[in-house]
């Protein structure tokens, strides 16, 4: 991953920013055991995916992590070693919204990039391959890449969007409109997109909807127990955009495991857009909103705690969004300058 996930928050339905829970603020203390126990308690009482709610749990015995790590904590020689022990403890959650920051280091749980057998998911992306397909290419100051692919007499608008901290400007949209209008379909590529603003993700997803559509639910964590969550999930909808309508264009959305947080939200929403087909590998997840806490030694800890996102079928999006068509970018293709996922997108749109 090219960005630090702690700046990325998949927030609640109302998109409230993450905040610090003051009840866990304590007097300064640098004792390793005291700080580890504070970390363990914060996670135990606040992490939203320990409980078996709405059919999903991380299935992690957090007590066993404590039992495994405490002997190492008691033998830690310095802050660097202690920091690594906490990092390894947090890694068990396989959650990129869980992180730890000190004055000398930052640790994010990239373990979500690996499956339960610790096998890394396919990257399904090689930077620069898409340029082999484009008859022309624009790269905007806000890092949006777009252009046109022509194959067998048909034209496809290609849009690469890898950062939901920026949105399409009016200038971007004015340039994209004639491109989209003249093309037979859209290839919308969000591979490696680690997220950003959920407001931007939802508003851009609305470009692909003709009618108001239920696309998901928000579930709030209501207490310190594993299963203390709201009993009535709050629905949210994709509402057609008055100025941008891509709903009539057949579209392929390209995804990989690096699609995280609000990008994962975007993919989950587009599953309900009638003309969109999702192609690639399962996305990375990031369906919980992180809250931040301070340990007694001043280190900052983030934990998915505030709320959880479900899709329109009330299924958690935390494990990731499965593609409609699973495709792996092969090394053989990449070595020849071929992007296997773009090839599949062209095949789907050409029918």
C-alpha positions as CSV (number, residue, x, y, z in Angstrom):
1,X,0.0,0.0,0.0
2,X,1.2,3.5,-0.9
3,X,-0.7,5.4,1.7
4,X,-1.1,5.3,5.5
5,X,-4.4,3.9,6.4
6,X,-4.8,5.9,9.5
7,X,-5.9,8.9,7.5
8,X,-8.7,6.9,6.0
9,X,-11.9,6.5,7.9
10,X,-15.0,4.6,6.8
11,X,-17.4,6.6,8.9
12,X,-20.9,6.1,10.1
13,X,-24.0,6.8,8.0
14,X,-23.8,10.4,8.9
15,X,-20.0,10.4,8.3
16,X,-19.1,11.7,11.7
17,X,-15.4,12.1,12.1
18,X,-13.5,9.7,14.4
19,X,-12.9,11.0,17.9
20,X,-11.2,10.2,21.1
21,X,-13.2,8.5,23.9
22,X,-12.2,10.5,27.0
23,X,-13.1,7.8,29.5
24,X,-9.9,5.9,28.6
25,X,-7.6,8.9,29.2
26,X,-5.3,8.1,32.2
27,X,-2.4,9.6,33.9
28,X,1.0,9.3,32.2
29,X,2.7,6.0,32.7
30,X,5.4,4.3,30.7
31,X,5.2,0.9,32.4
32,X,5.0,-1.7,29.6
33,X,2.5,-4.0,31.4
34,X,0.2,-1.1,32.3
35,X,0.2,0.1,28.7
36,X,-0.4,-3.3,27.2
37,X,-3.3,-3.9,29.5
38,X,-4.7,-0.5,28.6
39,X,-4.4,-1.3,24.9
40,X,-6.0,-4.8,25.4
41,X,-8.9,-3.3,27.4
42,X,-9.6,-0.6,24.8
43,X,-9.7,-3.1,22.0
44,X,-11.7,-5.6,24.0
45,X,-14.4,-3.1,24.9
46,X,-14.6,-1.2,21.6
47,X,-13.6,-3.3,18.6
48,X,-16.8,-3.8,16.7
49,X,-16.1,-7.1,14.9
50,X,-15.5,-9.5,17.9
51,X,-19.2,-10.1,18.4
52,X,-21.3,-12.4,16.2
53,X,-23.7,-9.7,14.9
54,X,-25.6,-9.7,11.6
55,X,-23.9,-13.0,10.7
56,X,-20.3,-11.9,10.9
57,X,-17.4,-12.1,13.4
58,X,-13.6,-11.9,13.1
59,X,-13.6,-15.1,15.1
60,X,-10.6,-14.0,17.2
61,X,-10.0,-15.1,20.7
62,X,-8.6,-11.8,22.1
63,X,-7.9,-13.3,25.5
64,X,-5.6,-15.8,23.9
65,X,-3.6,-12.9,22.3
66,X,-3.2,-11.4,25.7
67,X,-2.0,-14.8,27.1
68,X,0.5,-15.2,24.3
69,X,1.9,-11.7,24.3
70,X,2.1,-10.8,28.0
71,X,5.2,-12.9,28.7
72,X,6.9,-11.0,25.8
73,X,5.7,-7.7,27.2
74,X,7.3,-8.5,30.6
75,X,10.6,-9.2,28.9
76,X,10.6,-6.2,26.5
77,X,13.9,-4.3,26.7
78,X,12.9,-1.0,25.2
79,X,10.1,1.1,23.6
80,X,11.0,-0.2,20.1
81,X,10.5,-3.8,21.1
82,X,7.4,-3.1,23.1
83,X,5.9,-1.2,20.1
84,X,6.5,-4.2,17.9
85,X,4.7,-6.5,20.4
86,X,1.6,-4.3,20.4
87,X,1.8,-4.2,16.6
88,X,1.9,-8.0,16.3
89,X,-1.1,-8.2,18.7
90,X,-3.1,-5.8,16.6
91,X,-2.2,-7.7,13.4
92,X,-4.4,-10.6,14.5
93,X,-7.5,-8.4,13.7
94,X,-6.6,-8.2,10.0
95,X,-8.1,-4.7,9.9
96,X,-6.5,-1.7,8.1
97,X,-8.5,0.7,10.3
98,X,-6.5,-0.5,13.3
99,X,-3.2,1.3,13.9
100,X,-0.7,2.5,16.5
101,X,1.4,5.6,16.4
102,X,4.2,6.7,18.6
103,X,6.8,9.5,18.4
104,X,9.1,7.2,16.5
105,X,7.0,4.8,14.5
106,X,3.6,4.0,12.9
107,X,2.1,0.5,12.6
108,X,-0.9,-0.3,10.4
109,X,-2.4,-3.8,10.2
110,X,-1.7,-4.7,6.6
111,X,-2.5,-8.3,7.4
112,X,-5.9,-7.9,5.6
113,X,-3.8,-8.3,2.5
114,X,-3.3,-12.0,3.4
115,X,-5.9,-14.7,3.7
116,X,-6.5,-16.9,6.7
117,X,-3.6,-19.2,5.6
118,X,-1.3,-16.1,5.4
119,X,-1.1,-16.3,1.7
120,X,-1.0,-12.9,0.1
121,X,-3.9,-12.0,-2.2
122,X,-2.9,-11.4,-5.9
123,X,-1.9,-7.8,-6.5
124,X,-4.0,-7.8,-9.8
125,X,-2.4,-4.5,-10.7
126,X,0.8,-3.3,-12.4
127,X,1.3,0.4,-12.6
128,X,1.6,1.7,-16.2
129,X,0.0,-1.3,-18.0
130,X,-3.2,0.7,-18.8
131,X,-1.2,3.2,-20.9
132,X,-0.6,0.4,-23.4
133,X,-4.4,0.5,-24.2
134,X,-5.1,4.2,-24.4
135,X,-5.3,6.1,-27.7
136,X,-5.0,9.3,-25.6
137,X,-4.4,9.9,-22.0
138,X,-5.1,12.8,-19.5
139,X,-3.6,13.0,-16.1
140,X,-5.2,15.7,-14.0
141,X,-3.6,17.7,-11.2
142,X,-5.9,15.8,-8.8
143,X,-4.4,12.5,-9.9
144,X,-7.3,11.2,-12.0
145,X,-6.2,9.4,-15.2
146,X,-8.6,8.9,-18.1
147,X,-8.6,8.3,-21.8
148,X,-10.0,6.2,-24.6
149,X,-9.5,2.5,-25.5
150,X,-10.4,1.4,-29.0
151,X,-10.8,-2.2,-30.0
152,X,-12.6,-3.9,-33.0
153,X,-14.4,-0.8,-33.9
154,X,-15.7,0.0,-30.4
155,X,-14.6,2.7,-28.0
156,X,-14.4,2.5,-24.2
157,X,-13.9,5.3,-21.8
158,X,-11.2,4.4,-19.3
159,X,-11.1,6.2,-15.9
160,X,-8.4,5.4,-13.2
161,X,-9.3,6.8,-9.8
162,X,-7.1,5.7,-7.0
163,X,-7.8,8.3,-4.2
164,X,-11.2,9.1,-2.7
165,X,-9.7,12.1,-0.9
166,X,-10.2,14.0,-4.2
167,X,-13.3,14.3,-6.3
168,X,-14.1,15.1,-9.9
169,X,-14.0,18.9,-10.4
170,X,-16.4,20.6,-12.8
171,X,-13.5,20.8,-15.3
172,X,-12.9,17.0,-15.0
173,X,-16.6,16.3,-15.6
174,X,-16.8,18.7,-18.6
175,X,-13.9,16.8,-20.2
176,X,-15.2,13.4,-19.3
177,X,-18.7,14.1,-20.6
178,X,-17.9,14.0,-24.4
179,X,-15.6,11.0,-23.8
180,X,-18.3,9.0,-22.0
181,X,-21.0,10.1,-24.5
182,X,-19.0,8.9,-27.6
183,X,-17.9,5.6,-26.1
184,X,-19.8,2.3,-26.0
185,X,-19.0,1.6,-22.3
186,X,-16.9,2.6,-19.3
187,X,-14.0,0.9,-17.6
188,X,-13.8,2.5,-14.1
189,X,-10.5,1.4,-12.4
190,X,-10.2,1.8,-8.7
191,X,-7.5,-0.8,-8.1
192,X,-5.1,0.2,-5.2
193,X,-7.5,2.8,-4.0
194,X,-7.2,2.8,-0.2
195,X,-10.2,5.1,0.4
196,X,-10.6,8.6,1.6
197,X,-13.9,10.4,1.9
198,X,-17.1,8.3,2.2
199,X,-19.1,11.3,1.1
200,X,-17.2,11.4,-2.2
201,X,-17.6,7.6,-2.6
202,X,-21.3,7.8,-2.2
203,X,-21.8,10.9,-4.3
204,X,-19.7,9.4,-7.2
205,X,-21.5,6.1,-7.0
206,X,-24.7,7.9,-7.6
207,X,-23.5,8.7,-11.2
208,X,-24.3,5.1,-12.1
209,X,-27.9,5.0,-10.8
210,X,-31.1,5.9,-12.7
211,X,-33.4,5.5,-9.7
212,X,-33.1,6.0,-5.9
213,X,-31.8,2.6,-4.7
214,X,-31.3,1.1,-1.3
215,X,-27.5,0.3,-1.2
216,X,-26.7,-0.5,2.4
217,X,-27.2,-0.1,6.1
218,X,-25.3,1.5,9.0
219,X,-25.0,-0.4,12.4
220,X,-23.8,1.5,15.5
221,X,-21.8,-0.1,18.3
222,X,-23.8,0.8,21.4
223,X,-21.8,-0.6,24.4
224,X,-18.7,-2.4,25.6
225,X,-20.1,-5.9,25.1
226,X,-19.1,-7.8,21.9
227,X,-22.7,-7.9,20.7
228,X,-23.8,-4.4,21.8
229,X,-24.9,-3.0,18.5
230,X,-28.0,-1.2,17.3
231,X,-30.9,-3.6,16.7
232,X,-32.3,-1.6,13.8
233,X,-29.7,-0.8,11.1
234,X,-30.2,2.6,9.4
235,X,-30.6,2.4,5.6
236,X,-28.8,4.6,3.1
237,X,-29.5,5.1,-0.5
238,X,-27.9,6.0,-3.8
239,X,-29.8,9.0,-5.3
240,X,-29.3,9.8,-9.0
241,X,-27.1,12.8,-9.6
242,X,-28.9,15.7,-11.4
243,X,-25.8,16.7,-13.4
244,X,-24.0,13.4,-14.1
245,X,-25.8,10.4,-15.5
246,X,-23.7,7.4,-16.5
247,X,-26.4,4.9,-15.7
248,X,-27.2,4.1,-19.3
249,X,-23.6,3.1,-20.0
250,X,-22.5,-0.5,-19.5
251,X,-19.6,-0.2,-17.0
252,X,-17.0,-2.5,-15.7
253,X,-15.5,-1.7,-12.3
254,X,-12.0,-3.0,-11.8
255,X,-11.0,-3.9,-8.2
256,X,-8.3,-5.7,-6.2
257,X,-7.4,-6.4,-2.6
258,X,-5.9,-2.9,-2.3
259,X,-9.4,-1.4,-2.6
260,X,-10.1,-0.4,1.0
261,X,-12.3,1.7,3.3
262,X,-14.5,4.2,1.3
263,X,-13.3,2.6,-2.0
264,X,-14.6,-0.7,-0.6
265,X,-17.8,1.2,0.2
266,X,-17.9,2.4,-3.4
267,X,-17.6,-1.1,-4.7
268,X,-20.3,-2.4,-2.4
269,X,-22.7,0.3,-3.6
270,X,-22.0,-0.3,-7.3
271,X,-23.1,-4.0,-6.8
272,X,-26.6,-2.6,-7.0
273,X,-26.1,-0.5,-10.1
274,X,-27.9,-2.4,-12.9
275,X,-25.3,-1.7,-15.6
276,X,-22.2,-2.3,-13.6
277,X,-20.1,-5.5,-13.6
278,X,-17.3,-5.8,-11.0
279,X,-14.2,-7.6,-12.2
280,X,-11.0,-8.6,-10.4
281,X,-10.3,-9.9,-7.0
282,X,-12.1,-9.5,-3.6
283,X,-11.6,-6.0,-2.2
284,X,-9.8,-5.4,1.1
285,X,-12.7,-4.5,3.3
286,X,-12.6,-1.7,5.9
287,X,-16.3,-1.7,6.9
288,X,-15.8,-0.2,10.4
289,X,-15.3,3.4,11.4
290,X,-12.1,3.9,13.6
291,X,-12.1,5.7,16.9
292,X,-8.8,6.9,18.4
293,X,-7.6,6.4,21.9
294,X,-4.5,7.3,23.9
295,X,-2.4,4.9,25.9
296,X,-0.9,6.0,29.2
297,X,2.5,6.5,27.5
298,X,1.0,8.9,25.0
299,X,0.9,6.5,22.0
300,X,-2.2,6.8,19.8
301,X,-4.3,3.7,19.0
302,X,-7.1,3.5,16.5
303,X,-9.8,0.8,16.6
304,X,-12.8,0.1,14.4
305,X,-15.4,1.0,16.9
306,X,-18.0,3.6,16.0
307,X,-20.1,1.8,13.4
308,X,-20.2,-0.9,10.8
309,X,-21.5,-0.9,7.2
310,X,-23.7,-3.6,5.8
311,X,-24.7,-4.0,2.1
312,X,-28.4,-3.9,1.0
313,X,-28.8,-7.5,1.9
314,X,-27.5,-6.7,5.5
315,X,-24.2,-8.5,4.9
316,X,-21.0,-7.0,6.3
317,X,-18.7,-5.4,3.8
318,X,-15.7,-5.7,6.3
319,X,-14.4,-9.0,4.7
320,X,-14.4,-7.3,1.3
321,X,-16.7,-7.2,-1.8
322,X,-16.5,-10.2,-4.1
323,X,-16.3,-9.4,-7.8
324,X,-19.0,-10.6,-10.2
325,X,-16.2,-12.0,-12.4
326,X,-13.1,-13.1,-10.7
327,X,-9.9,-12.5,-12.7
328,X,-6.2,-12.7,-11.8
329,X,-3.6,-10.6,-13.6
330,X,-1.0,-13.2,-14.6
331,X,2.7,-12.6,-14.7
332,X,2.8,-13.9,-18.2
333,X,0.3,-11.3,-19.4
334,X,2.1,-8.5,-17.4
335,X,5.4,-9.4,-18.9
336,X,3.9,-9.0,-22.4
337,X,2.4,-5.6,-21.4
338,X,-1.1,-7.1,-21.1
339,X,-3.5,-6.2,-18.3
340,X,-5.6,-9.4,-17.8
341,X,-8.4,-7.4,-16.0
342,X,-8.7,-4.7,-18.7
343,X,-8.8,-7.5,-21.3
344,X,-11.7,-9.1,-19.4
345,X,-13.4,-5.7,-19.2
346,X,-13.2,-5.2,-22.9
347,X,-14.5,-8.7,-23.5
348,X,-17.6,-8.0,-21.3
349,X,-18.3,-4.6,-22.8
350,X,-17.9,-5.9,-26.4
351,X,-20.9,-8.3,-26.1
